[in-house]
Amino acid sequence: MEWYEVGLGLLGLLMFLIAIGLPIPFALAAASLPFLWQIQSFDTSIVSAELKLWGVWIDYILLAVPLFVFLGELIGKSNIGPNLYQFLHQGVRVRGSAAYGSIGACAGFGAVCGSSMVGALTIGGVALPEMLRLGYGKRLSSGVLAAGGTLSVLLPPSLILLFYGIVTDQSIGDLFIAGVIPGLILVTSFAIVVLVWGILKPGDIPDSEASVKMGIVQIAATVAPIGLIGLVITVAIYAGIATPTEAAAVAALLTVILAFGVGGLKWQGFTDALFATMRTMGYLGLLLSAGVLFGFVLTYYRVPHEFTQLFLSFDLSPYVVLTIVLIFYIALGMFLEPVSMTFITLPTIFPLMSAAGFDLIWFGVVYTITMEIAVLTPPVGLNLYVIQGIGRGQVTIGDVIMGCLPFIGALVLLIVILILFPETALWLPEQMR
């Protein structure tokens, strides 16, 4: 079969299976098998599928994924995450402190957990009812929390950057450190959005907020756990002491100790965190395995290589190619969640980006930002529904979508900054080498 027949056949069959309601991991595997049978016998293809499945579950680098997920679940089930929000809200006496505190808490949570949805759920579960009680506008309250969850995806450790590094065979450490400066720029941009929102719509931010000041001991118990966990991850990876997987293991053990010691974690919360991690990894493991099988079929038929050569034959400028790819991802993000997009599309897209002359570490950061936009765009914007669910009828999905629009603008602006000044993402990894 010709490469384009395989590419179009795979894509068409995959979209059909997803449209009829088959879960994405099974759709990926089911779409791959007919084309695998063209090159292998039925018995051999079953063995190949088993090897791909087994290979994912024993991959040393991928062990970091359940560890970071478990770490985030522990923080969510204990008081560590909620206390961080309370500190930033009550400890900073400025107009709009609850909104700024939400951004800061999401950024701090992002420094220890790489899941956008877990970040939005953990901080949003505490912050949204509090902001609504204080009199913040529904759109501002829901928008800042839905968008704030995306900070967990850009600031290291990031599961999307981790998956990107696995698919593209790039350094996980370099990708993590490349996200630091763009992540800090995004935190600042979100704070500016809140500031401008308060000027344009002063009724959405109360003039004064009735909240009790935290004591010194409470502040220390709040800030120290997040700071210590983040420090262990950062120093271990970037000082060359440990690999990302080893750093995740040490950080997860430290989080267990801190969650029980100062975070008020109960045994029920610990078991809930374990089961939540297993449920998440059950889905991710199947998705990773099916994605590897899908990528194997693509690579065997040379679809990524031939697609890249075809695209380059049009003699488009690199930035036109980049613009087309970004528009493609933003549109696709309206229908697929980021992890699925990563394993379905990246095996074909990243060779094109490399051939167009773009640094793959830099593109990893740009790609991750487009994934952040994806979780904020309907109809499949995961963070939108997380925040709506937390609102318990007080906030509509329309409120969340409208509230996210200015923050999506900040994300698009960050992509423009990275295109104009690539060193924003590349300077720090170069200094670390």
C-alpha positions as CSV (number, residue, x, y, z in Angstrom):
1,M,0.0,0.0,0.0
2,E,1.1,3.6,-0.7
3,W,2.0,5.7,2.3
4,Y,-0.9,8.2,1.7
5,E,-3.4,5.3,1.5
6,V,-2.2,4.1,4.9
7,G,-2.2,7.6,6.4
8,L,-5.7,8.5,5.2
9,G,-7.0,5.0,6.0
10,L,-5.6,5.2,9.5
11,L,-7.0,8.6,10.1
12,G,-10.4,7.9,8.6
13,L,-10.8,4.6,10.5
14,L,-9.7,6.3,13.8
15,M,-12.1,9.2,13.4
16,F,-15.0,6.7,12.6
17,L,-14.3,4.6,15.6
18,I,-14.1,7.6,17.9
19,A,-17.3,9.0,16.4
20,I,-19.2,5.8,17.2
21,G,-18.2,6.1,20.8
22,L,-15.2,3.7,21.1
23,P,-12.7,4.9,23.8
24,I,-9.7,6.5,22.2
25,P,-7.1,3.8,23.4
26,F,-9.2,1.1,21.8
27,A,-9.9,3.2,18.7
28,L,-6.1,3.7,18.2
29,A,-5.4,0.0,18.5
30,A,-8.4,-1.1,16.4
31,A,-7.4,1.3,13.6
32,S,-3.8,0.0,13.6
33,L,-4.5,-3.7,13.5
34,P,-5.9,-4.0,9.9
35,F,-2.8,-2.2,8.5
36,L,-0.5,-4.3,10.8
37,W,-2.1,-7.4,9.3
38,Q,-0.9,-6.3,5.9
39,I,2.7,-6.8,7.0
40,Q,2.4,-9.5,9.6
41,S,0.3,-12.6,10.0
42,F,-2.5,-12.6,12.5
43,D,-0.5,-14.5,15.2
44,T,2.6,-12.4,14.7
45,S,0.6,-9.2,14.9
46,I,-1.0,-10.3,18.3
47,V,2.5,-10.9,19.6
48,S,3.6,-7.5,18.3
49,A,0.7,-5.8,20.1
50,E,1.5,-7.7,23.3
51,L,5.1,-6.6,23.1
52,K,4.1,-2.9,22.6
53,L,1.8,-3.1,25.5
54,W,4.4,-4.7,27.8
55,G,7.1,-2.4,26.6
56,V,5.1,0.7,27.7
57,W,4.4,-0.7,31.2
58,I,8.1,-1.5,31.9
59,D,9.6,1.6,30.4
60,Y,11.9,3.2,33.0
61,I,11.2,6.8,31.9
62,L,7.4,6.2,32.0
63,L,7.6,5.2,35.6
64,A,7.8,9.0,36.3
65,V,4.2,9.4,35.1
66,P,2.3,7.4,37.9
67,L,4.7,8.9,40.5
68,F,3.9,12.5,39.5
69,V,0.2,11.6,39.2
70,F,0.2,10.0,42.7
71,L,2.1,13.0,44.1
72,G,-0.6,15.4,42.7
73,E,-3.4,13.2,44.1
74,L,-1.8,13.2,47.6
75,I,-1.6,17.0,47.6
76,G,-5.2,17.2,46.4
77,K,-6.5,14.8,49.1
78,S,-4.5,16.5,51.9
79,N,-4.6,20.2,53.0
80,I,-1.3,21.1,51.3
81,G,-2.9,22.5,48.1
82,P,-5.9,24.2,49.7
83,N,-3.7,25.8,52.4
84,L,-1.4,27.2,49.7
85,Y,-4.4,29.1,48.2
86,Q,-5.5,30.3,51.7
87,F,-2.0,31.7,52.4
88,L,-1.8,33.5,49.1
89,H,-5.3,34.9,49.5
90,Q,-5.1,35.9,53.1
91,G,-1.4,36.7,53.3
92,V,-1.4,39.3,50.5
93,R,-3.6,42.3,51.4
94,V,-4.4,43.8,48.0
95,R,-7.6,44.3,46.1
96,G,-8.3,41.1,44.1
97,S,-6.1,39.0,46.4
98,A,-8.3,36.0,46.0
99,A,-7.9,36.1,42.2
100,Y,-4.1,36.7,42.4
101,G,-3.9,34.0,45.1
102,S,-5.6,31.5,42.7
103,I,-3.0,32.2,40.1
104,G,-0.2,31.9,42.6
105,A,-1.6,28.7,44.1
106,C,-2.0,27.1,40.6
107,A,1.6,28.1,39.8
108,G,2.8,26.6,43.1
109,F,0.8,23.5,42.5
110,G,2.2,23.3,39.0
111,A,5.7,23.2,40.5
112,V,5.0,19.9,42.1
113,C,2.3,18.3,39.9
114,G,2.1,18.1,36.1
115,S,-1.6,17.6,35.6
116,S,-3.8,20.5,34.5
117,M,-7.0,18.9,35.5
118,V,-5.8,17.9,39.0
119,G,-4.5,21.4,39.5
120,A,-7.8,23.0,38.5
121,L,-9.7,20.5,40.7
122,T,-7.5,20.9,43.8
123,I,-7.2,24.7,43.8
124,G,-10.6,25.3,42.2
125,G,-12.4,23.2,44.8
126,V,-11.3,25.6,47.5
127,A,-11.0,28.9,45.6
128,L,-14.2,29.0,43.6
129,P,-16.7,28.8,46.5
130,E,-14.6,31.3,48.4
131,M,-14.4,33.8,45.5
132,L,-18.1,33.6,44.9
133,R,-18.8,34.1,48.6
134,L,-16.6,37.2,48.6
135,G,-18.5,38.7,45.7
136,Y,-16.2,38.1,42.7
137,G,-17.8,38.0,39.3
138,K,-18.8,34.5,38.2
139,R,-16.9,34.8,34.9
140,L,-13.7,36.1,36.5
141,S,-13.8,33.5,39.3
142,S,-14.4,30.5,36.9
143,G,-12.1,31.8,34.2
144,V,-9.1,32.5,36.4
145,L,-9.3,29.0,37.9
146,A,-9.9,27.1,34.7
147,A,-6.9,29.0,33.1
148,G,-4.8,28.7,36.2
149,G,-4.9,24.9,36.0
150,T,-3.0,25.2,32.8
151,L,0.0,26.5,34.7
152,S,0.5,22.9,35.9
153,V,1.1,21.8,32.3
154,L,3.8,24.4,31.5
155,L,5.7,24.7,34.8
156,P,7.9,21.6,35.5
157,P,7.2,18.8,36.1
158,S,4.8,18.6,33.2
159,L,3.1,15.4,32.0
160,I,2.6,16.8,28.5
161,L,6.3,17.8,28.2
162,L,7.2,14.3,29.6
163,F,5.0,12.6,26.9
164,Y,6.4,15.0,24.2
165,G,9.9,14.0,25.2
166,I,9.1,10.3,25.0
167,V,7.5,10.6,21.6
168,T,10.2,12.9,20.1
169,D,13.2,11.3,22.0
170,Q,14.2,14.7,23.5
171,S,15.8,15.3,26.9
172,I,13.1,15.4,29.6
173,G,15.3,17.6,31.8
174,D,15.9,20.1,29.0
175,L,12.1,20.2,28.2
176,F,11.3,20.8,31.9
177,I,13.8,23.6,32.3
178,A,12.7,25.2,29.0
179,G,9.2,25.6,30.4
180,V,10.3,27.7,33.4
181,I,10.7,31.2,31.9
182,P,7.6,30.9,29.7
183,G,5.7,29.6,32.7
184,L,6.7,32.6,34.8
185,I,5.8,34.9,31.9
186,L,2.4,33.2,31.8
187,V,1.8,33.7,35.5
188,T,2.6,37.4,35.1
189,S,0.3,37.7,32.1
190,F,-2.6,36.1,34.0
191,A,-2.0,38.5,36.9
192,I,-2.1,41.4,34.4
193,V,-5.4,40.1,32.9
194,V,-6.9,40.2,36.4
195,L,-5.6,43.7,37.0
196,V,-7.0,45.0,33.7
197,W,-10.3,43.1,34.3
198,G,-10.6,44.9,37.7
199,I,-10.1,48.3,35.9
200,L,-12.6,47.5,33.1
201,K,-15.2,45.8,35.3
202,P,-14.6,47.0,38.9
203,G,-17.9,45.4,40.0
204,D,-16.3,41.9,39.5
205,I,-13.7,42.4,42.2
206,P,-14.8,43.5,45.8
207,D,-13.1,46.5,47.4
208,S,-12.5,44.6,50.6
209,E,-12.3,41.0,51.6
210,A,-13.2,39.6,55.0
211,S,-10.6,37.0,55.8
212,V,-8.7,36.0,58.9
213,K,-4.9,36.5,58.9
214,M,-2.8,33.3,59.1
215,G,-0.3,32.9,62.0
216,I,3.4,32.4,61.5
217,V,3.2,28.7,62.3
218,Q,0.3,28.2,59.9
219,I,2.2,30.1,57.2
220,A,5.3,27.9,57.6
221,A,3.3,24.7,57.6
222,T,1.6,25.9,54.4
223,V,4.6,27.2,52.4
224,A,7.3,24.7,53.5
225,P,5.8,21.5,52.1
226,I,5.2,22.9,48.5
227,G,8.7,24.6,48.6
228,L,10.4,21.5,49.8
229,I,8.8,19.1,47.3
230,G,9.5,21.6,44.4
231,L,13.1,22.0,45.6
232,V,13.7,18.3,45.7
233,I,12.4,17.8,42.2
234,T,14.2,20.8,40.7
235,V,17.6,20.2,42.4
236,A,17.6,16.5,41.9
237,I,17.0,16.8,38.1
238,Y,19.0,19.9,37.2
239,A,22.0,19.2,39.5
240,G,22.3,15.8,37.8
241,I,21.7,14.0,41.1
242,A,18.8,12.0,39.8
243,T,16.8,11.2,36.6
244,P,13.3,12.5,36.4
245,T,12.0,9.1,37.4
246,E,14.2,8.9,40.5
247,A,13.3,12.5,41.4
248,A,9.6,11.7,41.0
249,A,10.0,8.7,43.3
250,V,11.8,10.6,46.0
251,A,9.3,13.5,45.7
252,A,6.4,11.1,46.0
253,L,7.8,9.5,49.1
254,L,8.5,13.0,50.6
255,T,4.9,14.0,49.8
256,V,3.5,11.0,51.6
257,I,5.5,12.0,54.7
258,L,4.5,15.7,54.5
259,A,0.8,14.9,53.7
260,F,0.5,12.8,56.8
261,G,2.8,14.9,58.9
262,V,1.5,18.5,58.2
263,G,-1.1,18.1,55.6
264,G,-3.8,16.4,57.7
265,L,-4.0,13.4,55.3
266,K,-6.1,10.5,56.6
267,W,-5.7,6.8,55.7
268,Q,-8.9,7.1,53.6
269,G,-7.5,10.0,51.7
270,F,-4.3,8.0,51.1
271,T,-6.2,5.0,49.7
272,D,-8.3,7.4,47.6
273,A,-5.2,8.9,46.1
274,L,-3.9,5.4,45.3
275,F,-7.1,4.3,43.6
276,A,-7.3,7.6,41.7
277,T,-3.8,7.1,40.5
278,M,-4.6,3.6,39.4
279,R,-7.7,4.7,37.5
280,T,-5.7,7.5,35.8
281,M,-2.8,5.1,34.9
282,G,-5.2,2.4,33.7
283,Y,-6.4,4.9,31.0
284,L,-3.0,6.4,30.3
285,G,-1.3,3.0,30.1
286,L,-3.8,1.8,27.5
287,L,-3.5,5.1,25.6
288,L,0.3,4.9,25.7
289,S,0.3,1.3,24.5
290,A,-2.1,1.9,21.7
291,G,-0.3,5.1,20.7
292,V,3.0,3.2,20.4
293,L,1.3,0.6,18.2
294,F,-0.2,3.3,16.1
295,G,3.2,5.0,15.8
296,F,4.8,1.7,14.8
297,V,2.4,1.3,11.9
298,L,2.9,4.9,10.8
299,T,6.7,4.5,10.9
300,Y,6.7,1.2,9.1
301,Y,4.8,2.7,6.2
302,R,7.1,5.8,6.3
303,V,4.0,8.1,6.7
304,P,5.8,10.7,8.8
305,H,8.8,10.8,6.5
306,E,6.8,11.0,3.3
307,F,4.4,13.5,4.7
308,T,7.3,15.7,5.7
309,Q,8.8,15.5,2.2
310,L,5.5,16.3,0.6
311,F,4.9,19.3,2.8
312,L,8.4,20.6,2.2
313,S,8.0,20.2,-1.6
314,F,5.5,23.1,-1.5
315,D,8.5,25.3,-0.5
316,L,6.6,27.1,2.3
317,S,8.5,29.3,4.7
318,P,9.1,27.7,8.1
319,Y,6.8,30.1,9.9
320,V,4.0,29.4,7.5
321,V,4.4,25.7,8.3
322,L,4.4,26.5,12.0
323,T,1.3,28.6,11.7
324,I,-0.5,25.8,9.9
325,V,0.5,23.3,12.5
326,L,-0.6,25.6,15.4
327,I,-4.0,26.3,13.8
328,F,-4.4,22.5,13.2
329,Y,-3.7,21.8,16.9
330,I,-6.0,24.5,18.2
331,A,-8.8,23.2,16.0
332,L,-8.1,19.6,16.9
333,G,-8.0,20.6,20.6
334,M,-11.7,21.4,20.4
335,F,-12.4,17.7,20.0
336,L,-9.6,15.7,21.5
337,E,-7.8,16.0,24.9
338,P,-4.0,16.7,25.0
339,V,-2.6,13.3,25.8
340,S,-4.6,11.7,22.9
341,M,-3.4,14.4,20.5
342,T,0.2,13.8,21.5
343,F,0.2,10.1,20.6
344,I,-2.0,10.4,17.5
345,T,-0.4,13.4,15.8
346,L,3.1,14.0,17.1
347,P,4.8,11.0,15.4
348,T,3.9,12.7,12.1
349,I,4.2,16.4,13.1
350,F,7.6,16.5,14.9
351,P,9.7,15.3,11.9
352,L,8.0,18.1,9.9
353,M,9.0,20.7,12.5
354,S,12.5,19.4,12.7
355,A,12.8,19.4,8.8
356,A,11.5,23.0,8.8
357,G,14.5,24.0,11.0
358,F,12.8,24.4,14.4
359,D,14.5,23.4,17.6
360,L,12.5,20.5,19.0
361,I,13.0,21.6,22.6
362,W,11.6,25.0,21.7
363,F,8.7,23.4,19.8
364,G,8.0,21.3,22.8
365,V,7.2,24.4,24.8
366,V,5.1,25.9,22.0
367,Y,3.3,22.6,21.6
368,T,2.5,22.5,25.3
369,I,1.0,26.0,25.2
370,T,-1.3,24.9,22.4
371,M,-2.3,22.0,24.6
372,E,-3.1,24.5,27.4
373,I,-5.4,26.3,24.9
374,A,-7.0,22.9,24.0
375,V,-8.2,22.3,27.6
376,L,-9.9,25.7,27.6
377,T,-11.7,25.3,24.3
378,P,-15.2,23.7,23.9
379,P,-16.7,21.3,23.3
380,V,-14.0,19.1,24.9
381,G,-12.2,21.6,27.2
382,L,-11.6,19.4,30.3
383,N,-10.8,22.3,32.6
384,L,-14.1,24.0,31.6
385,Y,-16.2,21.1,32.9
386,V,-14.0,20.6,36.0
387,I,-14.7,24.2,37.1
388,Q,-18.4,24.0,36.1
389,G,-18.7,20.9,38.2
390,I,-17.1,22.6,41.2
391,G,-19.6,25.5,40.8
392,R,-22.5,23.2,41.6
393,G,-25.1,25.1,39.6
394,Q,-23.8,28.6,40.6
395,V,-21.6,28.8,37.4
396,T,-22.7,27.9,33.9
397,I,-20.5,26.5,31.2
398,G,-21.1,29.8,29.3
399,D,-19.7,31.7,32.3
400,V,-16.5,29.5,32.3
401,I,-16.0,29.9,28.6
402,M,-16.4,33.6,28.6
403,G,-14.2,34.0,31.6
404,C,-11.4,32.0,29.9
405,L,-11.3,34.2,26.8
406,P,-8.9,36.8,28.1
407,F,-6.6,34.1,29.5
408,I,-6.6,32.3,26.1
409,G,-5.5,35.6,24.7
410,A,-2.6,35.6,27.1
411,L,-1.6,32.1,26.0
412,V,-1.7,33.2,22.3
413,L,0.5,36.2,23.2
414,L,3.0,33.9,24.8
415,I,3.2,31.8,21.6
416,V,3.9,35.0,19.7
417,I,6.6,36.0,22.2
418,L,8.3,32.5,21.8
419,I,8.2,32.8,18.0
420,L,9.7,36.3,18.1
421,F,12.2,35.5,20.8
422,P,13.0,31.7,20.8
423,E,15.7,32.3,23.5
424,T,12.8,32.7,26.0
425,A,12.6,28.9,26.1
426,L,16.1,28.0,25.0
427,W,18.3,30.3,27.1
428,L,17.9,28.4,30.4
429,P,18.5,24.9,29.0
430,E,21.7,26.2,27.3
431,Q,22.9,27.6,30.6
432,M,22.3,24.3,32.3
433,R,24.4,22.3,29.9
